[in-house]
Amino acid sequence: MLEKVSALIQKVANMNDLNTIIIVSHDITTTAACADHLWMMGRDRNPDGSIIPGARIVETYDLVERGIAWEPEIMTQSNFLNFVKEVKERFRSL
C-alpha cells in the first residue's frame, strides 16, 4: 500500500510545476522518498523540563540540495539511507 500511495503522491505532484503537497507522517523513510523538503516538528520544554503545548519546526532539510529528491529507487541508495538515519537520530534527541 505504501508504494501505491507514494506513486500517487508523486503523480499528483508532477501534474503541474506549481503543485504543493504537504504530508504529515511519522514514517520518515516513506515520506522522505517522495519529498523534496522535509520539516521536522518538535516541542519546546519549559525550565523544569515539562513539555510546552504545541509544536514548531525544529529542523529543515532540503533533499534537492542533498541530491536525494525525485530519484528512482531512492529507498535503496546509500546516501538516502544515511539521510534517514540522520533524521531518525535527530528525532530521538527531541
KOLTORVEX-235993 format. One record per residue (C-alpha): residue number from 1; residue in one letter; y, x, z. Coordinates in steps of 0.02 Angstrom, whole numbers. Last residue first. Example, Ala and Ser with C-alpha at 12.3 -4.5 7.8 and 13.67 -1.06 7.14 Angstrom:
2
+-----+--------+--------+--------+--------+
! num ! residu !     c2 !     c1 !     c3 !
+-----+--------+--------+--------+--------+
!   2 !      S !    -53 !    684 !    357 !
!   1 !      A !   -225 !    615 !    390 !
+-----+--------+--------+--------+--------+
//
This chain:
94
+-----+--------+--------+--------+--------+
! num ! residu !     c2 !     c1 !     c3 !
+-----+--------+--------+--------+--------+
!  94 !      L !    799 !    695 !   1033 !
!  93 !      S !    693 !    854 !   1029 !
!  92 !      R !    540 !    765 !    956 !
!  91 !      F !    645 !    711 !    806 !
!  90 !      R !    693 !    891 !    769 !
!  89 !      E !    509 !    940 !    764 !
!  88 !      K !    470 !    793 !    650 !
!  87 !      V !    613 !    840 !    534 !
!  86 !      E !    558 !   1022 !    520 !
!  85 !      K !    376 !    970 !    489 !
!  84 !      V !    433 !    852 !    351 !
!  83 !      F !    534 !    994 !    273 !
!  82 !      N !    384 !   1111 !    279 !
!  81 !      L !    279 !    978 !    191 !
!  80 !      F !    412 !    962 !     57 !
!  79 !      N !    421 !   1151 !     31 !
!  78 !      S !    230 !   1155 !     23 !
!  77 !      Q !    216 !   1026 !   -116 !
!  76 !      T !     81 !    892 !    -99 !
!  75 !      M !    195 !    749 !    -47 !
!  74 !      I !    310 !    785 !   -195 !
!  73 !      E !    180 !    730 !   -322 !
!  72 !      P !    319 !    704 !   -449 !
!  71 !      E !    488 !    768 !   -388 !
!  70 !      W !    632 !    648 !   -360 !
!  69 !      A !    706 !    747 !   -216 !
!  68 !      I !    637 !    910 !   -146 !
!  67 !      G !    759 !   1040 !   -212 !
!  66 !      R !    842 !   1071 !    -44 !
!  65 !      E !   1011 !   1017 !   -114 !
!  64 !      V !    931 !    859 !   -180 !
!  63 !      L !    849 !    828 !    -10 !
!  62 !      D !   1017 !    824 !     78 !
!  61 !      Y !    976 !    805 !    263 !
!  60 !      T !   1094 !    727 !    390 !
!  59 !      E !   1061 !    741 !    576 !
!  58 !      V !   1121 !    648 !    732 !
!  57 !      I !   1167 !    480 !    654 !
!  56 !      R !   1203 !    361 !    796 !
!  55 !      A !   1108 !    248 !    914 !
!  54 !      G !   1141 !    105 !   1034 !
!  53 !      P !   1126 !     90 !   1221 !
!  52 !      I !   1159 !    251 !   1321 !
!  51 !      I !    997 !    330 !   1379 !
!  50 !      S !    997 !    391 !   1558 !
!  49 !      G !   1005 !    578 !   1585 !
!  48 !      D !   1124 !    578 !   1735 !
!  47 !      P !   1268 !    641 !   1625 !
!  46 !      N !   1248 !    498 !   1499 !
!  45 !      R !   1123 !    508 !   1357 !
!  44 !      D !   1151 !    485 !   1172 !
!  43 !      R !   1025 !    405 !   1058 !
!  42 !      G !    961 !    464 !    891 !
!  41 !      M !    962 !    418 !    707 !
!  40 !      M !    908 !    539 !    572 !
!  39 !      W !    990 !    521 !    403 !
!  38 !      L !    890 !    568 !    249 !
!  37 !      H !    961 !    595 !     76 !
!  36 !      D !    874 !    596 !    -94 !
!  35 !      A !    735 !    482 !    -39 !
!  34 !      C !    565 !    428 !   -106 !
!  33 !      A !    457 !    563 !    -25 !
!  32 !      A !    570 !    570 !    128 !
!  31 !      T !    524 !    391 !    173 !
!  30 !      T !    338 !    420 !    151 !
!  29 !      T !    337 !    577 !    258 !
!  28 !      I !    457 !    517 !    393 !
!  27 !      D !    368 !    353 !    432 !
!  26 !      H !    482 !    286 !    570 !
!  25 !      S !    575 !    181 !    442 !
!  24 !      V !    742 !    109 !    389 !
!  23 !      I !    764 !    117 !    202 !
!  22 !      I !    935 !    105 !    120 !
!  21 !      I !    939 !     83 !    -68 !
!  20 !      T !   1092 !    121 !   -173 !
!  19 !      N !   1093 !     80 !   -358 !
!  18 !      L !   1238 !    151 !   -459 !
!  17 !      D !   1130 !    254 !   -577 !
!  16 !      N !   1037 !     97 !   -628 !
!  15 !      M !    854 !     49 !   -640 !
!  14 !      N !    803 !    213 !   -558 !
!  13 !      A !    819 !    149 !   -379 !
!  12 !      V !    718 !     -7 !   -421 !
!  11 !      K !    576 !     97 !   -494 !
!  10 !      Q !    581 !    221 !   -350 !
!   9 !      I !    571 !     80 !   -222 !
!   8 !      L !    427 !      0 !   -318 !
!   7 !      A !    332 !    165 !   -327 !
!   6 !      S !    356 !    194 !   -141 !
!   5 !      V !    296 !     18 !   -101 !
!   4 !      K !    142 !     40 !   -211 !
!   3 !      E !    101 !    211 !   -137 !
!   2 !      L !    120 !    144 !     40 !
!   1 !      M !      0 !      0 !      0 !
+-----+--------+--------+--------+--------+
//
